[in-house]
Amino acid sequence: AECTLPAPATRVECRDAQTGTPGTVSKGKTSQPAGWEFWIDRGGTFTDVVARRPDGSLIARKLLSEDPQRYDDAVIAGIEACLTDAGLPAGDYGTVDAVRMGTTVATNALLERTGEPTLLLITRGFRDALRIGYQQRPRLFDRRIRLPAPLAERVVEVDERMGARGEVVRPLDEDGLRRDLAAARAAGLRSVAIVFLHGYRHDAHERRAAALAREAGFEQVSASHRVGALARLVARGDTTVADAYLSPVLRRYVDRLVARLGDTRLLFMQSNGGLTEARHFRGRDSILSGPAAGVVGMATTARVAGFERLIGFDMGGTSTDVTLYDGAFERTVDNLVAGVRIQAPMMRIHTVAAGGGSLLRYRDDRFQVGPESGGADPGPTSYRKGGDLTVTDANVLLGRIQPDFFPSVFGPDGDQPLDAAAVAAAFDDLARTVRADGHRSLVPEAVAEGFLTIAVERMAQAIKQISIQRGYDLERFTLCAFGGAAGQHACAVAESLGIPRILLHPLAGVLSAYGMGLADLRCLRQATAELPLDEDAMTALSEQFEALAAAASTHLI
């Protein structure tokens, strides 16, 4: 069941997330905002801010996501800069109605494995089930297989077992579980994931274990029947562990924002393309927080312009996200992110490590672009922080980025333009190295062009994966380019793929942030139904859908 609360609106609209069949409609209350609203996308390199003034006009601002010499948090710095420019006190948020934002905090924690140390409680005999997974071997011929590091720091087998029909095969050993929880708590663990066999349907043991964990002092308790009540132990287990691993990191970040914003309403973008209140924002729903808003912004603005078939090309500083839109949002439930299976509704977005900040290397007599990124600190060479050459620098050298028309947010005081002279000097040095290897005719501009050709090809290949390989004819689509770096490469990518049209919105550089303002509050609820396919099943499914819709409506209101 999928329920949305448009803003402003007077009702909650529910429908079947797959078929679109209308469901229950419940009354809600919203009001037209009268103060400031901030729509913010905190990316890996830049934080984009779109502010709506009380008179309805918009202003946009870009800040480096990391600039420790100037501010602690780019989100707060962006809000306060807009307020002070309007003549308002920086710390007075009384005129701010709401802050809507997407963040990469949880995504980065998953990629870098810096989440909360987590305890996994699982049915006895299944200790290694999540580690074994589905026995998939994506790299058959590798002589040395390197598995991603597991998220759970400690695994405890719990003496319990529920049968597939709900019968108690082995009672829950509460005394033993108390001892194990106390030992884990004494070892410094504060977060626990509970994954029991058949817990998605028969949750009595999981509920009791969760209660015992809270009694033992665990601050984050994620039980699989609450995180995602769907069949398949491995995917359900991985999702629950990821939720326990990421939610405390998110919670600390949200708490810091709330401490600064006070009573200002704070909403976060979820991976499914809908907003949720800060108190409901969970780890499993945060993986594609920023990119999902870009898809919403792309589809909404393109529809106004008369385009229905779109290839989303969102190129930022760290990576490029591509997506296909054919009149409806595409979502997936089974996802693999950083080696972790996440069983949760997400926008179908394909990401490649090719962004404006992707590092340019000359190794083994060949050019390489990424996957490493210069990020925001030190960033590209042109950012005046001593960084290495990146895709952005190649565009500066070739004149595709003009420092006079780029935000002057660099240097010690954050008021200097891009450093084109440093870029030219760095490419001169690199060109000399290339010529010394026998490539005598390559001048700095040819070197920069060669790197960009590689970057364009990587992005074009990503678009082919989501379109041509799935049977879509790209001549019927429009390339919608957005993100800070997409405009520099949109023509080359479209030409490479034979896409006849390119759409660039006036706010293309901050479209993900703008998408926050266009998005609705959204709640998706899922459940597993195992029934014979007959007339009685249709009645049961309808009742189950109504129950899910009612729960989702209550959650939104």
C-alpha positions in Angstrom: 0.0 0.0 0.0 1.3 3.4 -0.9 -0.1 6.5 0.7 0.8 10.1 -0.1 0.0 13.4 1.6 0.4 16.3 -0.9 1.4 19.6 0.6 -0.7 21.6 1.0 -3.6 19.1 1.1 -6.6 18.1 3.0 -6.6 14.3 2.6 -4.4 11.3 2.5 -4.6 9.3 -0.7 -3.9 5.6 -0.7 -3.5 3.1 -3.5 -2.1 -0.2 -4.4 1.6 0.6 -5.1 1.7 -1.9 -8.1 -1.6 -1.5 -9.8 -2.6 2.0 -8.7 -6.0 0.8 -7.5 -7.5 3.4 -5.1 -7.9 2.5 -1.5 -9.0 4.3 1.7 -9.0 8.1 1.9 -8.5 9.7 5.4 -8.8 13.3 6.3 -5.6 15.2 7.3 -4.8 18.8 8.0 -2.2 21.0 6.4 -1.9 24.7 5.8 -0.3 26.9 3.2 3.1 27.9 4.5 3.5 31.6 5.3 7.2 31.7 6.2 10.5 30.5 4.7 11.0 26.9 3.4 14.4 25.4 2.7 14.8 22.5 0.3 18.3 21.0 0.7 20.3 18.2 -0.9 23.5 17.4 1.0 25.7 15.6 -1.5 29.2 14.2 -1.3 30.8 17.4 -2.8 28.3 20.2 -2.7 25.3 21.0 -0.6 22.5 22.6 -2.7 20.0 24.9 -1.1 16.8 26.2 -2.6 15.0 28.6 -0.4 11.4 29.7 -0.9 10.8 33.2 0.6 7.5 34.1 2.2 6.5 35.8 -1.0 6.9 32.6 -3.0 10.1 33.5 -4.9 13.0 31.2 -4.9 16.7 31.6 -4.4 19.5 29.0 -4.8 22.8 28.6 -3.2 25.7 26.1 -3.3 28.1 25.3 -0.6 30.9 22.8 -0.2 29.6 19.9 1.9 32.9 19.8 3.9 34.6 23.1 4.7 35.8 22.7 8.3 37.7 26.0 8.4 34.5 27.9 7.7 31.5 26.0 9.2 30.6 22.8 11.0 27.6 21.8 9.0 26.8 22.9 5.4 23.0 22.6 5.9 22.9 25.1 8.8 25.5 27.3 7.1 23.3 27.5 3.9 20.1 28.3 5.8 21.8 31.0 7.9 23.4 32.5 4.8 20.0 32.9 3.1 18.5 34.4 6.2 21.3 36.9 6.8 21.2 38.0 3.1 17.5 38.8 3.7 18.4 40.9 6.7 17.2 38.4 9.3 19.2 37.1 12.4 21.2 34.0 11.5 20.0 31.9 14.4 16.4 33.0 14.5 14.4 30.2 12.9 11.0 31.5 13.9 10.3 32.6 10.3 11.2 29.2 8.9 8.1 26.9 8.4 10.0 23.8 7.3 13.3 22.3 6.2 13.1 19.5 3.6 16.3 17.7 2.9 18.1 14.6 1.6 21.4 13.4 3.0 24.2 11.0 2.2 25.0 10.5 5.9 23.7 6.9 5.9 25.0 6.1 2.4 28.5 7.2 3.4 28.3 5.2 6.6 27.4 2.1 4.6 30.1 2.6 2.0 32.8 3.4 4.5 31.6 0.9 7.1 31.4 3.6 9.8 27.9 2.7 11.2 27.0 1.7 14.7 28.6 -1.5 16.1 25.6 -3.9 16.0 24.6 -7.2 17.6 22.7 -9.7 15.5 20.3 -12.1 17.2 19.3 -15.0 15.0 17.6 -18.4 15.4 20.0 -21.1 16.6 21.6 -22.9 13.6 21.5 -20.0 11.3 24.6 -18.0 12.5 26.2 -17.9 9.1 23.0 -17.6 7.0 23.5 -13.9 6.2 27.2 -14.4 5.5 26.6 -17.3 3.1 23.8 -15.4 1.4 22.5 -16.9 -1.8 25.7 -18.4 -3.0 26.0 -15.9 -5.8 29.4 -15.7 -7.5 29.5 -12.5 -9.6 33.2 -12.9 -10.3 33.6 -16.6 -11.1 37.3 -16.4 -12.2 38.7 -14.4 -9.4 41.4 -16.5 -7.7 41.0 -14.4 -4.5 37.4 -13.6 -3.5 37.1 -10.6 -1.2 33.7 -10.5 0.5 32.3 -7.2 1.8 32.8 -6.8 5.5 29.7 -7.9 7.5 27.8 -5.1 9.2 27.1 -7.1 12.5 30.0 -7.0 14.9 28.8 -9.9 17.0 26.3 -12.7 16.1 24.4 -14.5 18.9 22.3 -17.6 18.2 19.1 -17.6 20.2 17.6 -20.8 21.3 14.1 -20.5 19.8 12.2 -21.7 16.7 8.8 -20.9 15.3 7.3 -23.2 12.7 6.1 -22.0 9.2 2.4 -22.3 10.4 3.1 -20.4 13.7 3.5 -23.4 16.0 6.3 -23.1 18.7 8.9 -25.7 17.7 11.3 -24.5 20.5 10.3 -22.0 23.2 12.4 -18.8 23.5 15.1 -19.2 26.1 14.6 -15.9 27.8 17.3 -16.5 30.6 19.9 -17.4 28.0 19.0 -14.4 25.9 19.2 -12.1 28.9 22.8 -13.3 29.6 23.8 -12.8 26.0 22.3 -9.3 25.8 24.0 -8.3 29.1 27.4 -9.6 27.7 27.0 -7.6 24.5 25.9 -4.5 26.3 29.0 -4.8 28.6 31.1 -5.0 25.5 29.9 -1.6 24.4 27.2 -2.6 21.8 24.2 -0.3 21.8 22.3 -1.5 18.7 20.7 -4.8 18.0 19.1 -6.5 15.0 16.6 -9.4 15.7 16.0 -11.8 12.8 14.2 -15.1 13.6 13.1 -17.8 11.3 9.5 -17.1 10.0 9.4 -13.9 12.1 7.9 -12.0 9.2 4.6 -13.9 9.8 4.8 -15.2 13.3 6.5 -12.5 15.4 5.8 -13.4 19.0 9.4 -14.4 19.7 10.8 -11.4 17.9 8.6 -9.1 19.9 9.6 -10.7 23.2 13.3 -10.5 22.3 12.9 -6.8 21.4 11.4 -6.1 24.8 14.3 -7.9 26.5 16.8 -5.9 24.5 15.2 -2.7 25.5 15.2 -3.8 29.2 19.0 -4.6 28.8 19.6 -1.0 27.7 20.0 -1.2 24.0 19.2 2.2 22.4 18.5 0.9 18.9 16.3 -2.2 18.5 15.5 -3.3 14.9 13.2 -6.4 14.7 12.7 -7.9 11.2 8.9 -8.0 11.5 8.9 -4.2 12.0 11.6 -3.3 9.5 10.2 -5.4 6.6 7.7 -8.2 7.1 8.6 -10.0 3.9 9.6 -13.6 3.2 13.2 -14.7 2.7 15.5 -14.8 5.7 18.6 -13.6 4.1 17.2 -10.4 2.5 15.1 -9.7 5.5 18.0 -10.2 7.8 20.4 -8.0 5.8 17.8 -5.3 5.7 17.3 -5.5 9.5 21.0 -5.4 10.3 21.4 -2.4 7.9 18.6 -0.6 9.7 20.2 -1.2 13.1 23.6 -0.3 11.8 22.6 3.0 10.1 19.6 4.3 12.2 21.8 5.5 15.1 24.1 7.4 12.8 21.1 9.1 11.2 19.5 9.7 14.6 22.6 11.5 15.8 22.7 13.7 12.7 19.0 14.5 13.0 19.3 15.3 16.6 22.1 17.8 15.9 19.9 19.5 13.3 16.9 19.6 15.6 19.1 21.1 18.3 19.9 24.0 16.0 16.5 24.3 14.3 14.4 24.1 17.4 10.7 23.6 16.6 11.1 24.1 12.9 9.5 21.2 11.0 12.1 18.9 9.6 11.4 16.4 6.8 13.7 13.9 5.1 13.5 12.4 1.6 13.3 8.6 1.5 14.7 6.2 -1.1 11.2 5.6 -2.4 10.8 9.3 -3.5 8.6 10.5 -0.6 9.2 12.7 2.4 8.8 11.6 6.0 9.0 13.4 9.3 12.4 13.4 10.9 11.3 11.2 13.8 10.3 8.4 11.3 13.4 8.6 9.2 15.1 5.2 9.3 18.3 3.7 8.1 16.8 1.3 5.6 14.9 4.1 3.8 17.8 6.6 3.6 20.2 4.9 1.1 19.0 6.9 -2.0 17.8 10.0 -0.1 19.3 12.6 -2.3 19.1 10.9 -5.8 15.4 10.1 -5.3 14.6 13.7 -4.9 16.3 14.4 -8.2 14.1 11.9 -9.9 11.0 13.5 -8.5 12.2 16.9 -9.6 13.0 15.6 -13.1 9.7 13.9 -13.7 7.6 16.8 -12.3 9.4 19.6 -14.2 9.6 17.6 -17.5 5.9 16.8 -17.4 5.1 20.5 -17.2 7.4 21.0 -20.3 5.5 18.2 -22.2 8.0 15.3 -21.9 6.9 11.9 -20.6 9.8 9.6 -21.6 13.0 10.6 -19.8 16.5 9.4 -19.2 17.6 11.1 -16.0 21.3 12.1 -16.0 22.3 13.4 -12.6 26.0 14.1 -12.5 27.3 15.6 -9.3 30.7 15.9 -7.8 31.2 12.4 -6.6 29.1 10.1 -8.9 26.5 10.0 -11.7 23.0 8.7 -11.1 21.0 7.6 -14.2 17.4 6.5 -14.2 14.6 5.8 -16.7 11.1 7.4 -16.5 8.4 6.2 -18.8 5.4 7.9 -17.4 5.7 6.4 -13.9 8.3 6.0 -11.2 10.2 2.8 -11.3 10.9 1.2 -8.0 12.7 -1.9 -6.9 12.3 -3.9 -3.7 15.4 -6.1 -3.8 18.5 -3.9 -3.9 22.3 -4.5 -3.5 24.1 -1.5 -2.0 27.8 -1.7 -1.0 27.5 -5.5 -0.9 24.5 -5.4 1.4 21.0 -6.7 0.4 18.4 -4.1 1.2 14.8 -5.3 0.9 12.9 -2.0 0.8 11.2 0.1 -1.9 13.7 2.3 -3.7 13.8 4.3 -6.9 15.4 2.3 -9.6 18.6 4.4 -9.9 21.9 3.2 -11.3 25.1 4.8 -10.0 28.6 5.0 -11.5 31.7 6.5 -9.9 32.1 9.2 -12.5 31.4 12.7 -11.2 33.0 16.2 -11.5 35.3 15.3 -8.6 36.5 11.9 -10.1 40.3 11.8 -10.0 42.3 11.7 -13.2 45.2 9.3 -13.2 47.8 8.3 -15.7 48.9 4.8 -14.8 50.4 1.9 -16.8 50.5 3.9 -20.0 46.7 4.7 -19.9 44.3 7.3 -18.7 42.0 6.4 -15.8 39.0 8.3 -14.4 37.9 7.5 -10.9 36.5 5.6 -9.0 38.2 7.7 -6.3 36.9 11.2 -5.8 38.5 14.4 -4.5 35.2 15.1 -2.7 34.8 18.6 -1.2 38.0 18.6 0.8 40.5 19.0 -0.8 38.4 18.7 -4.0 39.7 19.4 -7.5 42.9 21.3 -8.2 40.8 24.4 -9.0 39.3 24.5 -5.5 42.4 26.1 -4.1 43.0 23.4 -1.5 45.9 21.5 -3.1 43.7 18.7 -4.6 44.6 16.5 -7.5 43.3 16.9 -11.1 39.6 15.9 -11.6 37.0 15.9 -14.3 36.0 19.4 -13.2 39.6 20.6 -13.8 39.5 19.1 -17.3 36.4 21.2 -18.1 38.1 24.3 -16.6 41.1 23.8 -18.9 39.0 23.4 -22.0 36.9 26.4 -21.2 33.6 24.5 -20.6 33.6 25.9 -17.0 34.2 29.6 -16.8 35.4 30.7 -13.4 33.6 34.0 -13.8 30.3 32.2 -14.0 31.0 29.6 -11.3 30.2 30.2 -7.6 33.0 32.0 -5.9 33.1 29.9 -2.7 36.7 28.9 -2.6 39.8 30.1 -0.7 40.3 30.8 3.0 37.3 33.2 3.2 35.1 31.3 0.7 34.9 34.2 -1.7 37.4 33.4 -4.4 36.8 31.9 -7.9 38.1 28.7 -9.4 41.9 28.7 -9.8 42.3 28.3 -13.6 46.1 29.0 -13.4 46.7 26.1 -11.0 44.7 23.8 -13.4 46.8 24.8 -16.4 50.0 24.2 -14.5 49.0 20.8 -13.3 47.9 19.7 -16.8 51.2 21.0 -18.2 53.0 18.7 -15.8 50.8 15.7 -16.6 51.2 16.3 -20.4 55.0 16.3 -20.0 54.8 12.9 -18.2 52.6 11.5 -21.0 55.0 12.8 -23.7 57.9 11.3 -21.8 56.3 7.9 -22.3 56.4 8.3 -26.1 53.1 10.1 -26.8 54.9 13.1 -28.2 51.9 14.9 -29.9 49.7 15.2 -26.8 49.3 18.7 -25.5 47.5 19.5 -22.2 44.2 20.2 -24.0 44.4 16.8 -25.7 45.1 15.1 -22.4 42.1 16.7 -20.8 39.9 15.8 -23.8 41.0 12.2 -23.5 40.0 12.0 -19.9 36.6 13.4 -20.6 36.1 10.9 -23.4 36.6 8.1 -20.9 34.2 9.7 -18.4 31.5 10.2 -21.1 31.8 6.5 -22.2 31.4 5.3 -18.6 28.2 7.4 -18.2 26.9 6.3 -21.6 27.4 2.6 -20.6 25.4 3.2 -17.4 22.5 4.6 -19.4 22.6 1.6 -21.8 22.2 -0.7 -18.8 19.0 0.8 -17.7 17.5 1.3 -21.2 18.9 -0.5 -24.3 19.6 -3.7 -22.3 16.0 -3.7 -21.1 14.6 -3.2 -24.6 13.9 0.6 -24.6 14.5 2.6 -27.8 16.5 5.7 -26.8 15.4 7.7 -29.8 12.0 8.0 -28.1 13.4 9.5 -24.9 14.7 12.9 -23.8 17.9 13.2 -21.8 17.1 15.3 -18.7 20.4 16.6 -17.5 20.7 17.9 -14.0 23.2 18.1 -11.1 26.2 20.4 -11.0 28.3 18.7 -13.7 25.6 17.3 -16.1 25.4 20.3 -18.3 29.1 20.1 -19.3 28.7 16.5 -20.6 25.0 16.2 -21.7 25.6 16.8 -25.4 28.5 14.3 -25.6 26.5 11.7 -23.7 23.4 12.2 -25.9 25.4 12.1 -29.1 27.1 8.9 -28.0 23.7 7.2 -27.4 21.7 8.7 -30.2 19.3 10.6 -27.9 17.7 13.3 -30.0 16.6 15.8 -27.3 18.1 17.3 -24.1 16.1 19.0 -21.4 17.9 21.4 -19.1 15.7 23.0 -16.4 16.6 26.6 -15.2 17.4 25.0 -11.8 19.2 22.0 -13.3 22.2 22.6 -11.1 20.1 22.2 -7.9 17.3 20.1 -9.2 17.6 17.5 -6.5 17.1 20.2 -3.9 14.2 21.6 -5.9 12.7 18.1 -6.0 12.4 18.2 -2.2 10.0 21.0 -2.6 7.9 19.2 -5.2 7.7 15.9 -3.3 4.8 14.6 -1.2 4.9 13.0 2.2 4.8 9.3 1.4 4.4 6.0 3.3 4.8 2.6 1.7 3.6 -0.5 3.6 4.3 -4.1 2.6 3.3 -7.5 3.8 3.6 -11.1 2.6 0.4 -13.0 1.7 0.6 -16.8 1.1 -2.8 -17.8 -0.1 -4.3 -20.1 -2.8 -5.2 -18.0 -5.8 -9.0 -18.2 -5.7 -12.0 -16.0 -5.1 -11.6 -16.2 -1.3 -8.0 -15.0 -1.7 -9.2 -11.8 -3.4 -11.4 -11.0 -0.4 -8.6 -11.7 2.0 -6.1 -9.6 -0.1 -8.5 -6.7 -0.2 -8.9 -6.8 3.6 -5.1 -6.9 4.0 -4.7 -4.0 1.7 -7.2 -1.9 3.6 -5.4 -2.7 6.9 -2.0 -1.6 5.3 -3.6 1.5 3.9 -5.1 2.4 7.3 -1.7 1.9 9.0 0.0 4.1 6.4 -2.7 6.8 6.7 -2.2 6.9 10.5 1.5 7.1 10.1 1.2 10.2 7.8 -1.4 12.0 9.9 
